[in-house]
Each structure stands twice: as C-alpha cells, then as structure tokens.
Amino acid sequence: GMESPEIAFLLNEAQQKFGRMLKQSESSVLVWIYDDLGMDASLILMVLEYAKQAEKMNISYIEKIAKDWVESGVESIAAAEKRIVELGNSRTAWWKMRNAFGLESRSPSETESKLALLCVVEWKMSDELLKKAYDACIDSLGKYQVRYIKKVLTEWHKKGITTVKELEETKGEGEEKSSSKGKPKKAGSGSID
C-alpha cells in the first residue's frame, strides 16, 4: 500500500533523484517494483542511481533495469554497486574507444559496448593500439566494421599485445617464428609496412 513508511521514503528519495515531483505513472511503477517485484526500497534507489548514471532517467528504462536485476539475482547493495561500477566502466571504455576510432558521439551498439569493455577494461589495451586496429580495418575494408576490429584486437590479445610498441616487436618476431616452423616464407612479407 501507498501508506507504508518505506514506500513514502522511496517516493520521497525518488523525487530527489528525478529533481522534480513524480508523475502518478512514475509513482505507480515504483510502488509496483516494490510490491510486485519484491525489490527493497534501498535497491530501487540504486536502480534510479544506475538510470541516472546511464542518463536514462525515464520510468520505462527504470522498470526494465529493475526486472533485469530481479531476474539476474541482484539482491544486495553490494551487487547493485557492482552493476553501477560496471556501467561506469563500460561508458568510460566506450568513450575511449569512440575517441580512438574518431567516431561521432552516439550510444554504442551491444557489440561495441562489449568490445570496449573487453579491450579497455579487461585487456588494458592502449588508445594508440585501438587506433591501429581501426586503421587496419579501414585499410582492409575501406569502412568501419566492428566485427573486423574485434577480430584484429582478439588476435593481438592472444599474442599478449597491449601497446603499439609490443605490436611492432611482435611483427618483427612473427617473421622469424613463421620460418622456424618450416613453413615456406611468403615472398616480401617483411617489406609491407
């Protein structure tokens, strides 16, 4: 019911986060998340914080995130904080990748978002290396294609490359390695730079 102190607290705090009075529809959704989804008020406020960080303070997005968290078992403040940190990381990672590629300011696709997190946060690749992968893609295809860039970066990751310097060192070694395996060396492979 609307009268419970926890709901009164939730709606009051939600107004602070929205920075305005809540619409009836917004209050109803928040109460529904609390009553029907069974999400704790403090967690609902974390959902609002997440939406604020994502710059998507609209009730349908908030509802979507709340359902997602319930389904994926986000039940503690710690788990919710982890989600918010991940969101921050993925936004920063995309920003870095977008700048390295010289792309216009826009939201990333699902693939771009995952790739940015992987390369920037997990693999700790330098901005210059991301730029090299982008250049390799443009040189080969003549256009931006995220799948191609992903393939290039994944190859480099398998070789332990995180900087342009390491990439250039590996290029040098690569030629010696391939000849030591007894494969015939491609003519002129060392001269293409």
PyMOL commands that place a pseudoatom at each C-alpha (Angstrom):
pseudoatom trace, name=CA, resn=GLY, resi=1, chain=A, elem=C, hetatm=0, pos=[0.000, 0.000, 0.000]
pseudoatom trace, name=CA, resn=MET, resi=2, chain=A, elem=C, hetatm=0, pos=[0.898, 3.644, -0.524]
pseudoatom trace, name=CA, resn=GLU, resi=3, chain=A, elem=C, hetatm=0, pos=[0.911, 4.334, 3.218]
pseudoatom trace, name=CA, resn=SER, resi=4, chain=A, elem=C, hetatm=0, pos=[3.888, 2.246, 4.302]
pseudoatom trace, name=CA, resn=PRO, resi=5, chain=A, elem=C, hetatm=0, pos=[6.785, 4.340, 5.650]
pseudoatom trace, name=CA, resn=GLU, resi=6, chain=A, elem=C, hetatm=0, pos=[9.195, 2.510, 3.357]
pseudoatom trace, name=CA, resn=ILE, resi=7, chain=A, elem=C, hetatm=0, pos=[7.161, 3.490, 0.277]
pseudoatom trace, name=CA, resn=ALA, resi=8, chain=A, elem=C, hetatm=0, pos=[6.853, 7.080, 1.496]
pseudoatom trace, name=CA, resn=PHE, resi=9, chain=A, elem=C, hetatm=0, pos=[10.643, 7.103, 1.916]
pseudoatom trace, name=CA, resn=LEU, resi=10, chain=A, elem=C, hetatm=0, pos=[11.156, 5.551, -1.533]
pseudoatom trace, name=CA, resn=LEU, resi=11, chain=A, elem=C, hetatm=0, pos=[8.924, 8.058, -3.326]
pseudoatom trace, name=CA, resn=ASN, resi=12, chain=A, elem=C, hetatm=0, pos=[10.456, 10.985, -1.471]
pseudoatom trace, name=CA, resn=GLU, resi=13, chain=A, elem=C, hetatm=0, pos=[14.004, 9.862, -2.345]
pseudoatom trace, name=CA, resn=ALA, resi=14, chain=A, elem=C, hetatm=0, pos=[12.965, 9.147, -5.935]
pseudoatom trace, name=CA, resn=GLN, resi=15, chain=A, elem=C, hetatm=0, pos=[11.748, 12.745, -6.265]
pseudoatom trace, name=CA, resn=GLN, resi=16, chain=A, elem=C, hetatm=0, pos=[15.195, 13.905, -5.144]
pseudoatom trace, name=CA, resn=LYS, resi=17, chain=A, elem=C, hetatm=0, pos=[16.829, 11.741, -7.815]
pseudoatom trace, name=CA, resn=PHE, resi=18, chain=A, elem=C, hetatm=0, pos=[14.441, 12.959, -10.528]
pseudoatom trace, name=CA, resn=GLY, resi=19, chain=A, elem=C, hetatm=0, pos=[14.871, 16.506, -9.274]
pseudoatom trace, name=CA, resn=ARG, resi=20, chain=A, elem=C, hetatm=0, pos=[11.119, 17.124, -9.575]
pseudoatom trace, name=CA, resn=MET, resi=21, chain=A, elem=C, hetatm=0, pos=[7.706, 15.900, -8.439]
pseudoatom trace, name=CA, resn=LEU, resi=22, chain=A, elem=C, hetatm=0, pos=[6.957, 12.363, -9.613]
pseudoatom trace, name=CA, resn=LYS, resi=23, chain=A, elem=C, hetatm=0, pos=[4.148, 11.812, -12.098]
pseudoatom trace, name=CA, resn=GLN, resi=24, chain=A, elem=C, hetatm=0, pos=[1.383, 9.445, -10.988]
pseudoatom trace, name=CA, resn=SER, resi=25, chain=A, elem=C, hetatm=0, pos=[2.562, 6.869, -13.563]
pseudoatom trace, name=CA, resn=GLU, resi=26, chain=A, elem=C, hetatm=0, pos=[6.120, 7.009, -12.176]
pseudoatom trace, name=CA, resn=SER, resi=27, chain=A, elem=C, hetatm=0, pos=[4.955, 6.576, -8.575]
pseudoatom trace, name=CA, resn=SER, resi=28, chain=A, elem=C, hetatm=0, pos=[2.799, 3.625, -9.636]
pseudoatom trace, name=CA, resn=VAL, resi=29, chain=A, elem=C, hetatm=0, pos=[5.711, 1.865, -11.340]
pseudoatom trace, name=CA, resn=LEU, resi=30, chain=A, elem=C, hetatm=0, pos=[7.988, 2.385, -8.335]
pseudoatom trace, name=CA, resn=VAL, resi=31, chain=A, elem=C, hetatm=0, pos=[5.315, 1.033, -5.985]
pseudoatom trace, name=CA, resn=TRP, resi=32, chain=A, elem=C, hetatm=0, pos=[4.789, -1.912, -8.362]
pseudoatom trace, name=CA, resn=ILE, resi=33, chain=A, elem=C, hetatm=0, pos=[8.541, -2.672, -8.343]
pseudoatom trace, name=CA, resn=TYR, resi=34, chain=A, elem=C, hetatm=0, pos=[8.424, -2.608, -4.543]
pseudoatom trace, name=CA, resn=ASP, resi=35, chain=A, elem=C, hetatm=0, pos=[5.176, -4.574, -4.057]
pseudoatom trace, name=CA, resn=ASP, resi=36, chain=A, elem=C, hetatm=0, pos=[5.070, -6.970, -7.004]
pseudoatom trace, name=CA, resn=LEU, resi=37, chain=A, elem=C, hetatm=0, pos=[8.736, -7.486, -7.872]
pseudoatom trace, name=CA, resn=GLY, resi=38, chain=A, elem=C, hetatm=0, pos=[9.510, -7.522, -4.150]
pseudoatom trace, name=CA, resn=MET, resi=39, chain=A, elem=C, hetatm=0, pos=[12.523, -5.254, -4.506]
pseudoatom trace, name=CA, resn=ASP, resi=40, chain=A, elem=C, hetatm=0, pos=[13.779, -3.496, -1.410]
pseudoatom trace, name=CA, resn=ALA, resi=41, chain=A, elem=C, hetatm=0, pos=[13.400, 0.320, -1.377]
pseudoatom trace, name=CA, resn=SER, resi=42, chain=A, elem=C, hetatm=0, pos=[17.158, 0.842, -0.982]
pseudoatom trace, name=CA, resn=LEU, resi=43, chain=A, elem=C, hetatm=0, pos=[17.761, -1.336, -4.049]
pseudoatom trace, name=CA, resn=ILE, resi=44, chain=A, elem=C, hetatm=0, pos=[15.138, 0.560, -6.056]
pseudoatom trace, name=CA, resn=LEU, resi=45, chain=A, elem=C, hetatm=0, pos=[17.066, 3.728, -5.248]
pseudoatom trace, name=CA, resn=MET, resi=46, chain=A, elem=C, hetatm=0, pos=[20.191, 2.012, -6.603]
pseudoatom trace, name=CA, resn=VAL, resi=47, chain=A, elem=C, hetatm=0, pos=[18.251, 1.278, -9.809]
pseudoatom trace, name=CA, resn=LEU, resi=48, chain=A, elem=C, hetatm=0, pos=[17.436, 5.004, -10.006]
pseudoatom trace, name=CA, resn=GLU, resi=49, chain=A, elem=C, hetatm=0, pos=[21.101, 5.833, -9.469]
pseudoatom trace, name=CA, resn=TYR, resi=50, chain=A, elem=C, hetatm=0, pos=[22.027, 3.409, -12.258]
pseudoatom trace, name=CA, resn=ALA, resi=51, chain=A, elem=C, hetatm=0, pos=[19.491, 5.050, -14.607]
pseudoatom trace, name=CA, resn=LYS, resi=52, chain=A, elem=C, hetatm=0, pos=[20.836, 8.478, -13.674]
pseudoatom trace, name=CA, resn=GLN, resi=53, chain=A, elem=C, hetatm=0, pos=[24.413, 7.405, -14.471]
pseudoatom trace, name=CA, resn=ALA, resi=54, chain=A, elem=C, hetatm=0, pos=[23.198, 5.996, -17.788]
pseudoatom trace, name=CA, resn=GLU, resi=55, chain=A, elem=C, hetatm=0, pos=[21.474, 9.331, -18.457]
pseudoatom trace, name=CA, resn=LYS, resi=56, chain=A, elem=C, hetatm=0, pos=[18.195, 7.451, -18.898]
pseudoatom trace, name=CA, resn=MET, resi=57, chain=A, elem=C, hetatm=0, pos=[16.007, 8.797, -16.126]
pseudoatom trace, name=CA, resn=ASN, resi=58, chain=A, elem=C, hetatm=0, pos=[12.761, 7.560, -17.631]
pseudoatom trace, name=CA, resn=ILE, resi=59, chain=A, elem=C, hetatm=0, pos=[10.374, 5.192, -15.932]
pseudoatom trace, name=CA, resn=SER, resi=60, chain=A, elem=C, hetatm=0, pos=[10.298, 2.549, -18.670]
pseudoatom trace, name=CA, resn=TYR, resi=61, chain=A, elem=C, hetatm=0, pos=[14.101, 2.211, -18.519]
pseudoatom trace, name=CA, resn=ILE, resi=62, chain=A, elem=C, hetatm=0, pos=[13.942, 2.099, -14.715]
pseudoatom trace, name=CA, resn=GLU, resi=63, chain=A, elem=C, hetatm=0, pos=[11.343, -0.659, -14.881]
pseudoatom trace, name=CA, resn=LYS, resi=64, chain=A, elem=C, hetatm=0, pos=[13.462, -2.604, -17.403]
pseudoatom trace, name=CA, resn=ILE, resi=65, chain=A, elem=C, hetatm=0, pos=[16.571, -2.401, -15.184]
pseudoatom trace, name=CA, resn=ALA, resi=66, chain=A, elem=C, hetatm=0, pos=[14.609, -3.391, -12.062]
pseudoatom trace, name=CA, resn=LYS, resi=67, chain=A, elem=C, hetatm=0, pos=[13.226, -6.506, -13.844]
pseudoatom trace, name=CA, resn=ASP, resi=68, chain=A, elem=C, hetatm=0, pos=[16.696, -7.315, -15.156]
pseudoatom trace, name=CA, resn=TRP, resi=69, chain=A, elem=C, hetatm=0, pos=[18.216, -7.069, -11.677]
pseudoatom trace, name=CA, resn=VAL, resi=70, chain=A, elem=C, hetatm=0, pos=[15.482, -9.234, -10.132]
pseudoatom trace, name=CA, resn=GLU, resi=71, chain=A, elem=C, hetatm=0, pos=[15.924, -11.870, -12.860]
pseudoatom trace, name=CA, resn=SER, resi=72, chain=A, elem=C, hetatm=0, pos=[19.712, -11.880, -12.556]
pseudoatom trace, name=CA, resn=GLY, resi=73, chain=A, elem=C, hetatm=0, pos=[19.628, -12.048, -8.751]
pseudoatom trace, name=CA, resn=VAL, resi=74, chain=A, elem=C, hetatm=0, pos=[20.914, -8.587, -7.809]
pseudoatom trace, name=CA, resn=GLU, resi=75, chain=A, elem=C, hetatm=0, pos=[19.661, -8.655, -4.218]
pseudoatom trace, name=CA, resn=SER, resi=76, chain=A, elem=C, hetatm=0, pos=[22.230, -6.723, -2.219]
pseudoatom trace, name=CA, resn=ILE, resi=77, chain=A, elem=C, hetatm=0, pos=[23.514, -3.163, -2.216]
pseudoatom trace, name=CA, resn=ALA, resi=78, chain=A, elem=C, hetatm=0, pos=[26.976, -4.585, -2.974]
pseudoatom trace, name=CA, resn=ALA, resi=79, chain=A, elem=C, hetatm=0, pos=[25.703, -6.389, -6.073]
pseudoatom trace, name=CA, resn=ALA, resi=80, chain=A, elem=C, hetatm=0, pos=[23.897, -3.231, -7.186]
pseudoatom trace, name=CA, resn=GLU, resi=81, chain=A, elem=C, hetatm=0, pos=[27.021, -1.129, -6.632]
pseudoatom trace, name=CA, resn=LYS, resi=82, chain=A, elem=C, hetatm=0, pos=[28.954, -3.606, -8.761]
pseudoatom trace, name=CA, resn=ARG, resi=83, chain=A, elem=C, hetatm=0, pos=[26.420, -3.057, -11.570]
pseudoatom trace, name=CA, resn=ILE, resi=84, chain=A, elem=C, hetatm=0, pos=[26.791, 0.718, -11.278]
pseudoatom trace, name=CA, resn=VAL, resi=85, chain=A, elem=C, hetatm=0, pos=[30.591, 0.450, -11.388]
pseudoatom trace, name=CA, resn=GLU, resi=86, chain=A, elem=C, hetatm=0, pos=[30.322, -1.829, -14.453]
pseudoatom trace, name=CA, resn=LEU, resi=87, chain=A, elem=C, hetatm=0, pos=[28.081, 0.727, -16.130]
pseudoatom trace, name=CA, resn=GLY, resi=88, chain=A, elem=C, hetatm=0, pos=[30.583, 3.484, -15.371]
pseudoatom trace, name=CA, resn=ASN, resi=89, chain=A, elem=C, hetatm=0, pos=[33.403, 1.312, -16.720]
pseudoatom trace, name=CA, resn=SER, resi=90, chain=A, elem=C, hetatm=0, pos=[31.554, 0.488, -19.900]
pseudoatom trace, name=CA, resn=ARG, resi=91, chain=A, elem=C, hetatm=0, pos=[30.679, 4.148, -20.500]
pseudoatom trace, name=CA, resn=THR, resi=92, chain=A, elem=C, hetatm=0, pos=[34.313, 5.184, -19.984]
pseudoatom trace, name=CA, resn=ALA, resi=93, chain=A, elem=C, hetatm=0, pos=[35.555, 2.301, -22.131]
pseudoatom trace, name=CA, resn=TRP, resi=94, chain=A, elem=C, hetatm=0, pos=[33.197, 3.204, -24.980]
pseudoatom trace, name=CA, resn=TRP, resi=95, chain=A, elem=C, hetatm=0, pos=[34.224, 6.860, -24.722]
pseudoatom trace, name=CA, resn=LYS, resi=96, chain=A, elem=C, hetatm=0, pos=[37.908, 5.878, -25.045]
pseudoatom trace, name=CA, resn=MET, resi=97, chain=A, elem=C, hetatm=0, pos=[37.250, 3.535, -27.963]
pseudoatom trace, name=CA, resn=ARG, resi=98, chain=A, elem=C, hetatm=0, pos=[34.975, 6.017, -29.741]
pseudoatom trace, name=CA, resn=ASN, resi=99, chain=A, elem=C, hetatm=0, pos=[37.688, 8.686, -29.463]
pseudoatom trace, name=CA, resn=ALA, resi=100, chain=A, elem=C, hetatm=0, pos=[40.408, 6.305, -30.669]
pseudoatom trace, name=CA, resn=PHE, resi=101, chain=A, elem=C, hetatm=0, pos=[38.259, 5.440, -33.700]
pseudoatom trace, name=CA, resn=GLY, resi=102, chain=A, elem=C, hetatm=0, pos=[37.220, 9.060, -34.255]
pseudoatom trace, name=CA, resn=LEU, resi=103, chain=A, elem=C, hetatm=0, pos=[33.522, 8.131, -34.260]
pseudoatom trace, name=CA, resn=GLU, resi=104, chain=A, elem=C, hetatm=0, pos=[30.744, 10.644, -33.714]
pseudoatom trace, name=CA, resn=SER, resi=105, chain=A, elem=C, hetatm=0, pos=[29.213, 10.969, -30.269]
pseudoatom trace, name=CA, resn=ARG, resi=106, chain=A, elem=C, hetatm=0, pos=[26.484, 8.325, -30.005]
pseudoatom trace, name=CA, resn=SER, resi=107, chain=A, elem=C, hetatm=0, pos=[25.419, 5.353, -27.934]
pseudoatom trace, name=CA, resn=PRO, resi=108, chain=A, elem=C, hetatm=0, pos=[27.328, 2.151, -28.678]
pseudoatom trace, name=CA, resn=SER, resi=109, chain=A, elem=C, hetatm=0, pos=[25.737, -0.959, -30.122]
pseudoatom trace, name=CA, resn=GLU, resi=110, chain=A, elem=C, hetatm=0, pos=[25.690, -4.024, -27.857]
pseudoatom trace, name=CA, resn=THR, resi=111, chain=A, elem=C, hetatm=0, pos=[28.749, -5.393, -29.729]
pseudoatom trace, name=CA, resn=GLU, resi=112, chain=A, elem=C, hetatm=0, pos=[30.664, -2.120, -29.465]
pseudoatom trace, name=CA, resn=SER, resi=113, chain=A, elem=C, hetatm=0, pos=[29.864, -1.830, -25.778]
pseudoatom trace, name=CA, resn=LYS, resi=114, chain=A, elem=C, hetatm=0, pos=[31.112, -5.375, -25.036]
pseudoatom trace, name=CA, resn=LEU, resi=115, chain=A, elem=C, hetatm=0, pos=[34.209, -4.911, -27.186]
pseudoatom trace, name=CA, resn=ALA, resi=116, chain=A, elem=C, hetatm=0, pos=[35.075, -1.615, -25.474]
pseudoatom trace, name=CA, resn=LEU, resi=117, chain=A, elem=C, hetatm=0, pos=[34.789, -3.213, -22.018]
pseudoatom trace, name=CA, resn=LEU, resi=118, chain=A, elem=C, hetatm=0, pos=[36.866, -6.182, -23.103]
pseudoatom trace, name=CA, resn=CYS, resi=119, chain=A, elem=C, hetatm=0, pos=[39.687, -4.201, -24.744]
pseudoatom trace, name=CA, resn=VAL, resi=120, chain=A, elem=C, hetatm=0, pos=[39.883, -1.206, -22.438]
pseudoatom trace, name=CA, resn=VAL, resi=121, chain=A, elem=C, hetatm=0, pos=[38.970, -2.645, -19.034]
pseudoatom trace, name=CA, resn=GLU, resi=122, chain=A, elem=C, hetatm=0, pos=[39.945, -6.335, -19.195]
pseudoatom trace, name=CA, resn=TRP, resi=123, chain=A, elem=C, hetatm=0, pos=[42.758, -6.384, -21.739]
pseudoatom trace, name=CA, resn=LYS, resi=124, chain=A, elem=C, hetatm=0, pos=[44.041, -2.889, -20.834]
pseudoatom trace, name=CA, resn=MET, resi=125, chain=A, elem=C, hetatm=0, pos=[44.864, -2.001, -24.429]
pseudoatom trace, name=CA, resn=SER, resi=126, chain=A, elem=C, hetatm=0, pos=[46.261, 1.461, -25.129]
pseudoatom trace, name=CA, resn=ASP, resi=127, chain=A, elem=C, hetatm=0, pos=[44.305, 4.080, -27.069]
pseudoatom trace, name=CA, resn=GLU, resi=128, chain=A, elem=C, hetatm=0, pos=[47.036, 4.022, -29.738]
pseudoatom trace, name=CA, resn=LEU, resi=129, chain=A, elem=C, hetatm=0, pos=[46.595, 0.267, -30.178]
pseudoatom trace, name=CA, resn=LEU, resi=130, chain=A, elem=C, hetatm=0, pos=[42.827, 0.694, -30.601]
pseudoatom trace, name=CA, resn=LYS, resi=131, chain=A, elem=C, hetatm=0, pos=[43.575, 3.328, -33.238]
pseudoatom trace, name=CA, resn=LYS, resi=132, chain=A, elem=C, hetatm=0, pos=[45.923, 0.864, -35.025]
pseudoatom trace, name=CA, resn=ALA, resi=133, chain=A, elem=C, hetatm=0, pos=[43.135, -1.732, -35.156]
pseudoatom trace, name=CA, resn=TYR, resi=134, chain=A, elem=C, hetatm=0, pos=[40.753, 0.884, -36.546]
pseudoatom trace, name=CA, resn=ASP, resi=135, chain=A, elem=C, hetatm=0, pos=[43.337, 1.877, -39.170]
pseudoatom trace, name=CA, resn=ALA, resi=136, chain=A, elem=C, hetatm=0, pos=[43.878, -1.781, -40.118]
pseudoatom trace, name=CA, resn=CYS, resi=137, chain=A, elem=C, hetatm=0, pos=[40.127, -2.122, -40.607]
pseudoatom trace, name=CA, resn=ILE, resi=138, chain=A, elem=C, hetatm=0, pos=[39.853, 0.991, -42.786]
pseudoatom trace, name=CA, resn=ASP, resi=139, chain=A, elem=C, hetatm=0, pos=[42.913, -0.050, -44.815]
pseudoatom trace, name=CA, resn=SER, resi=140, chain=A, elem=C, hetatm=0, pos=[41.462, -3.511, -45.460]
pseudoatom trace, name=CA, resn=LEU, resi=141, chain=A, elem=C, hetatm=0, pos=[37.756, -2.803, -45.864]
pseudoatom trace, name=CA, resn=GLY, resi=142, chain=A, elem=C, hetatm=0, pos=[37.606, 0.903, -46.639]
pseudoatom trace, name=CA, resn=LYS, resi=143, chain=A, elem=C, hetatm=0, pos=[34.970, 1.347, -43.949]
pseudoatom trace, name=CA, resn=TYR, resi=144, chain=A, elem=C, hetatm=0, pos=[34.363, 0.951, -40.201]
pseudoatom trace, name=CA, resn=GLN, resi=145, chain=A, elem=C, hetatm=0, pos=[33.263, -2.546, -39.229]
pseudoatom trace, name=CA, resn=VAL, resi=146, chain=A, elem=C, hetatm=0, pos=[33.225, -3.514, -35.571]
pseudoatom trace, name=CA, resn=ARG, resi=147, chain=A, elem=C, hetatm=0, pos=[33.415, -7.294, -36.252]
pseudoatom trace, name=CA, resn=TYR, resi=148, chain=A, elem=C, hetatm=0, pos=[36.648, -6.852, -38.200]
pseudoatom trace, name=CA, resn=ILE, resi=149, chain=A, elem=C, hetatm=0, pos=[38.180, -4.687, -35.470]
pseudoatom trace, name=CA, resn=LYS, resi=150, chain=A, elem=C, hetatm=0, pos=[37.133, -7.253, -32.867]
pseudoatom trace, name=CA, resn=LYS, resi=151, chain=A, elem=C, hetatm=0, pos=[38.916, -9.993, -34.839]
pseudoatom trace, name=CA, resn=VAL, resi=152, chain=A, elem=C, hetatm=0, pos=[42.113, -7.914, -35.082]
pseudoatom trace, name=CA, resn=LEU, resi=153, chain=A, elem=C, hetatm=0, pos=[42.102, -6.980, -31.386]
pseudoatom trace, name=CA, resn=THR, resi=154, chain=A, elem=C, hetatm=0, pos=[41.368, -10.571, -30.344]
pseudoatom trace, name=CA, resn=GLU, resi=155, chain=A, elem=C, hetatm=0, pos=[44.351, -11.802, -32.390]
pseudoatom trace, name=CA, resn=TRP, resi=156, chain=A, elem=C, hetatm=0, pos=[46.592, -9.210, -30.748]
pseudoatom trace, name=CA, resn=HIS, resi=157, chain=A, elem=C, hetatm=0, pos=[45.265, -10.126, -27.310]
pseudoatom trace, name=CA, resn=LYS, resi=158, chain=A, elem=C, hetatm=0, pos=[46.118, -13.804, -27.905]
pseudoatom trace, name=CA, resn=LYS, resi=159, chain=A, elem=C, hetatm=0, pos=[49.693, -12.679, -28.611]
pseudoatom trace, name=CA, resn=GLY, resi=160, chain=A, elem=C, hetatm=0, pos=[49.725, -10.631, -25.382]
pseudoatom trace, name=CA, resn=ILE, resi=161, chain=A, elem=C, hetatm=0, pos=[49.875, -7.279, -27.173]
pseudoatom trace, name=CA, resn=THR, resi=162, chain=A, elem=C, hetatm=0, pos=[48.573, -4.222, -25.299]
pseudoatom trace, name=CA, resn=THR, resi=163, chain=A, elem=C, hetatm=0, pos=[50.656, -1.388, -26.803]
pseudoatom trace, name=CA, resn=VAL, resi=164, chain=A, elem=C, hetatm=0, pos=[51.801, -0.294, -30.248]
pseudoatom trace, name=CA, resn=LYS, resi=165, chain=A, elem=C, hetatm=0, pos=[55.422, -0.927, -29.194]
pseudoatom trace, name=CA, resn=GLU, resi=166, chain=A, elem=C, hetatm=0, pos=[54.591, -4.574, -28.410]
pseudoatom trace, name=CA, resn=LEU, resi=167, chain=A, elem=C, hetatm=0, pos=[52.737, -4.836, -31.709]
pseudoatom trace, name=CA, resn=GLU, resi=168, chain=A, elem=C, hetatm=0, pos=[55.793, -3.646, -33.619]
pseudoatom trace, name=CA, resn=GLU, resi=169, chain=A, elem=C, hetatm=0, pos=[58.054, -6.029, -31.673]
pseudoatom trace, name=CA, resn=THR, resi=170, chain=A, elem=C, hetatm=0, pos=[55.743, -8.949, -32.485]
pseudoatom trace, name=CA, resn=LYS, resi=171, chain=A, elem=C, hetatm=0, pos=[55.701, -8.040, -36.162]
pseudoatom trace, name=CA, resn=GLY, resi=172, chain=A, elem=C, hetatm=0, pos=[59.490, -8.378, -36.173]
pseudoatom trace, name=CA, resn=GLU, resi=173, chain=A, elem=C, hetatm=0, pos=[59.403, -11.719, -34.333]
pseudoatom trace, name=CA, resn=GLY, resi=174, chain=A, elem=C, hetatm=0, pos=[56.464, -13.034, -36.330]
pseudoatom trace, name=CA, resn=GLU, resi=175, chain=A, elem=C, hetatm=0, pos=[58.558, -13.363, -39.440]
pseudoatom trace, name=CA, resn=GLU, resi=176, chain=A, elem=C, hetatm=0, pos=[61.312, -15.326, -37.734]
pseudoatom trace, name=CA, resn=LYS, resi=177, chain=A, elem=C, hetatm=0, pos=[58.790, -17.556, -35.960]
pseudoatom trace, name=CA, resn=SER, resi=178, chain=A, elem=C, hetatm=0, pos=[56.909, -18.483, -39.109]
pseudoatom trace, name=CA, resn=SER, resi=179, chain=A, elem=C, hetatm=0, pos=[60.118, -19.505, -40.896]
pseudoatom trace, name=CA, resn=SER, resi=180, chain=A, elem=C, hetatm=0, pos=[61.304, -21.612, -37.956]
pseudoatom trace, name=CA, resn=LYS, resi=181, chain=A, elem=C, hetatm=0, pos=[58.109, -23.695, -38.119]
pseudoatom trace, name=CA, resn=GLY, resi=182, chain=A, elem=C, hetatm=0, pos=[59.240, -24.939, -41.506]
pseudoatom trace, name=CA, resn=LYS, resi=183, chain=A, elem=C, hetatm=0, pos=[56.530, -23.120, -43.436]
pseudoatom trace, name=CA, resn=PRO, resi=184, chain=A, elem=C, hetatm=0, pos=[57.723, -21.510, -46.643]
pseudoatom trace, name=CA, resn=LYS, resi=185, chain=A, elem=C, hetatm=0, pos=[58.224, -17.801, -46.025]
pseudoatom trace, name=CA, resn=LYS, resi=186, chain=A, elem=C, hetatm=0, pos=[55.940, -15.594, -48.065]
pseudoatom trace, name=CA, resn=ALA, resi=187, chain=A, elem=C, hetatm=0, pos=[57.905, -13.519, -50.515]
pseudoatom trace, name=CA, resn=GLY, resi=188, chain=A, elem=C, hetatm=0, pos=[58.203, -9.910, -49.483]
pseudoatom trace, name=CA, resn=SER, resi=189, chain=A, elem=C, hetatm=0, pos=[56.186, -10.303, -46.272]
pseudoatom trace, name=CA, resn=GLY, resi=190, chain=A, elem=C, hetatm=0, pos=[58.706, -8.212, -44.374]
pseudoatom trace, name=CA, resn=SER, resi=191, chain=A, elem=C, hetatm=0, pos=[58.647, -5.305, -46.744]
pseudoatom trace, name=CA, resn=ILE, resi=192, chain=A, elem=C, hetatm=0, pos=[54.994, -4.364, -46.446]
pseudoatom trace, name=CA, resn=ASP, resi=193, chain=A, elem=C, hetatm=0, pos=[54.841, -1.629, -43.839]
for i in range(1, 193): cmd.bond("trace and resi %d" % i, "trace and resi %d" % (i + 1))
show_as sticks, trace
zoom trace
